[in-house]
Amino acid sequence: MGRRVAIVGATGAVGGEFIRIIEQRSFQLDSLKLLASSRSAGRKLAFRGEQLAVEELTADSFHDVNLVLSSAGASISKRFAPLAVQAGAVVVDNTSAFRMDVGTPLVVPEVNPQDIKTHKGIVANPNCSTIIMNVPVWPLHKRNPIHRMVISTYQAVSGAGAAAMAELAEGAKAFLEGREFTPRVLPHRAAFNVFSHNSEIGLDGYNLEERKMILETRKIFHYRVVLITATCVRVPVMRAHSEAINIEFTNPITPEEVRDILSSAPGVRLVDDRTGNVFPMPLDATNQDDILVGRIRQDLSHPDGRGIDMFVSGDQIRKGAALNAIQIAEML
Ligand SMILES: NC(=O)c1ccc[n+]([C@@H]2O[C@H](COP(=O)([O-])OP(=O)(O)OC[C@H]3O[C@@H](n4cnc5c(N)ncnc54)[C@H](OP(=O)(O)O)[C@@H]3O)[C@@H](O)[C@H]2O)c1
């Protein structure tokens, strides 16, 4: 059979982006199956001028597909991805279910495309903040090995799914109209507020998002020593994550060298206009494939010129999730 694709979680924020990217990139396929929960069964979604009906995800959903793009949460992937593999499909999984499994490649195509070849049915897509950081950091690391990084994130609510986006809009409207608003999806009101990332906090005080950035980057970089610490925060932005990244290299490096390396790095666009005060913004990163990088400057606290500060913005539904997975699928 030709390329027969299923999207698991087709009605979600990432699922919708899969459909858009498949259309935009003229991704070749012979059939497309849209899967979600029983709540969405029968709902119609537009694809290449047709209306496709969403089907309920069941154990029998995969007999007629050979590529599964999965984004319905880790517990769904844990249960259904092995069934898809048994049925003969390759799964590109957007959830955290298999990312740290030994034997499952965790891939950012701009960083470790060669790892795709080692898959045994599942290729894992990294965490969105991890991808957005790795794309610009990897070419720098290749040129001048990174010793340590300190990252602070400014994460859009859409990272918590379609319902969180609706909640930000509702909460903003309620605030402006002077009404009470109780959030249901996020732990705190997102509108006109900033709060620590809504993921579980471990005994060490790090939340899960911070741990993902640290552990996944080590795996993607093949456990070359990179010390990382991160603070992950939600901001009232609808879409696209930003990150302030402080990097300590092994050898001295200048902002000019960093700009030079990044000016030809795949998946990166420099937005670094000091005169006009134009730097990466989530609004400009929205719906873009590239990670925007700017505010590139010497870290003056570093005594011997080994420190660089920079600021990045990237669309986490796109490059942080659906686009990265489609790039993997194209390589498969
Ligand atoms: N949003 C991001 O920026 C982002 C980035 C990277 C990775 N991810 C990961 O991608 C996954 C999806 O995220 P999202 O933001 O797209 O979430 P979302 O907008 O909440 O969408 C969730 C999707 O999963 C489906 N689903 C839920 N329960 C299901 C079930 N029991 N059976 C079948 N389908 C079910 C939903 O279908 P119904 O509509 O029928 O409920 C919906 O299509 C998560 O694991 C998330 O961590 C998200």
The ligand as an SDF file (V2000), in Angstrom:
LIG
                    3D

 48 52  0  0  0  0  0  0  0  0999 V2000
    0.3270   22.0660   22.3930 N   0  0  0  0  0  0  0  0  0  0  0  0
    1.6340   22.0220   22.2250 C   0  0  0  0  0  0  0  0  0  0  0  0
    2.2810   23.0550   22.0040 O   0  0  0  0  0  0  0  0  0  0  0  0
    2.3780   20.7310   22.2910 C   0  0  0  0  0  0  0  0  0  0  0  0
    3.7230   20.7250   21.9460 C   0  0  0  0  0  0  0  0  0  0  0  0
    4.4390   19.5230   21.9870 C   0  0  0  0  0  0  0  0  0  0  0  0
    3.7990   18.3720   22.3820 C   0  0  0  0  0  0  0  0  0  0  0  0
    2.4850   18.4050   22.7300 N   0  0  0  0  0  0  0  0  0  0  0  0
    1.8590   17.1440   23.1500 C   0  0  0  0  0  0  0  0  0  0  0  0
    0.9050   16.7600   22.1830 O   0  0  0  0  0  0  0  0  0  0  0  0
   -0.1930   16.1110   22.8230 C   0  0  0  0  0  0  0  0  0  0  0  0
   -1.4770   16.8390   22.4260 C   0  0  0  0  0  0  0  0  0  0  0  0
   -1.3960   18.1850   22.7980 O   0  0  0  0  0  0  0  0  0  0  0  0
   -2.4480   19.2750   22.3040 P   0  0  0  0  0  0  0  0  0  0  0  0
   -1.9020   20.5590   22.7790 O   0  0  0  0  0  0  0  0  0  0  0  0
   -2.7650   19.0930   20.8610 O   0  0  0  0  0  0  0  0  0  0  0  0
   -3.7220   18.8870   23.2050 O   0  0  0  0  0  0  0  0  0  0  0  0
   -5.2660   19.2150   22.9440 P   0  0  0  0  0  0  0  0  0  0  0  0
   -5.4410   20.4500   22.1360 O   0  0  0  0  0  0  0  0  0  0  0  0
   -5.8880   19.1590   24.2860 O   0  0  0  0  0  0  0  0  0  0  0  0
   -5.7660   17.9760   22.0760 O   0  0  0  0  0  0  0  0  0  0  0  0
   -5.8360   16.6770   22.6090 C   0  0  0  0  0  0  0  0  0  0  0  0
   -6.2550   15.7070   21.5190 C   0  0  0  0  0  0  0  0  0  0  0  0
   -6.2360   14.3900   22.0630 O   0  0  0  0  0  0  0  0  0  0  0  0
   -7.5190   13.7850   21.8380 C   0  0  0  0  0  0  0  0  0  0  0  0
   -7.8590   12.8510   22.9050 N   0  0  0  0  0  0  0  0  0  0  0  0
   -7.9980   13.1090   24.2220 C   0  0  0  0  0  0  0  0  0  0  0  0
   -8.3890   12.0030   24.8710 N   0  0  0  0  0  0  0  0  0  0  0  0
   -8.4920   11.0250   23.9500 C   0  0  0  0  0  0  0  0  0  0  0  0
   -8.8720    9.6640   23.9870 C   0  0  0  0  0  0  0  0  0  0  0  0
   -9.2400    9.0510   25.1270 N   0  0  0  0  0  0  0  0  0  0  0  0
   -8.8780    8.9560   22.8300 N   0  0  0  0  0  0  0  0  0  0  0  0
   -8.5270    9.5530   21.6690 C   0  0  0  0  0  0  0  0  0  0  0  0
   -8.1750   10.8480   21.5560 N   0  0  0  0  0  0  0  0  0  0  0  0
   -8.1590   11.5700   22.6870 C   0  0  0  0  0  0  0  0  0  0  0  0
   -8.4790   14.9460   21.8010 C   0  0  0  0  0  0  0  0  0  0  0  0
   -9.6720   14.5250   21.1760 O   0  0  0  0  0  0  0  0  0  0  0  0
  -11.1050   15.1460   21.5770 P   0  0  0  0  0  0  0  0  0  0  0  0
  -11.1720   16.4790   20.8660 O   0  0  0  0  0  0  0  0  0  0  0  0
  -12.0510   14.1530   21.0510 O   0  0  0  0  0  0  0  0  0  0  0  0
  -11.1340   15.2920   23.0670 O   0  0  0  0  0  0  0  0  0  0  0  0
   -7.6710   15.9520   21.0020 C   0  0  0  0  0  0  0  0  0  0  0  0
   -7.7210   15.6310   19.6350 O   0  0  0  0  0  0  0  0  0  0  0  0
    0.1100   16.1530   24.3250 C   0  0  0  0  0  0  0  0  0  0  0  0
    0.7260   14.9450   24.6930 O   0  0  0  0  0  0  0  0  0  0  0  0
    1.0870   17.2820   24.4530 C   0  0  0  0  0  0  0  0  0  0  0  0
    1.9530   17.1490   25.5600 O   0  0  0  0  0  0  0  0  0  0  0  0
    1.7560   19.5500   22.6790 C   0  0  0  0  0  0  0  0  0  0  0  0
  1  2  1  0
  2  3  2  0
  2  4  1  0
  4  5  1  0
  4 48  2  0
  5  6  2  0
  6  7  1  0
  7  8  2  0
  8  9  1  0
  8 48  1  0
  9 10  1  0
  9 46  1  0
 10 11  1  0
 11 12  1  0
 11 44  1  0
 12 13  1  0
 13 14  1  0
 14 15  2  0
 14 16  1  0
 14 17  1  0
 17 18  1  0
 18 19  2  0
 18 20  1  0
 18 21  1  0
 21 22  1  0
 22 23  1  0
 23 24  1  0
 23 42  1  0
 24 25  1  0
 25 26  1  0
 25 36  1  0
 26 27  1  0
 26 35  1  0
 27 28  2  0
 28 29  1  0
 29 30  1  0
 29 35  2  0
 30 31  1  0
 30 32  2  0
 32 33  1  0
 33 34  2  0
 34 35  1  0
 36 37  1  0
 36 42  1  0
 37 38  1  0
 38 39  2  0
 38 40  1  0
 38 41  1  0
 42 43  1  0
 44 45  1  0
 44 46  1  0
 46 47  1  0
M  CHG  2   8   1  16  -1
M  END
$$$$
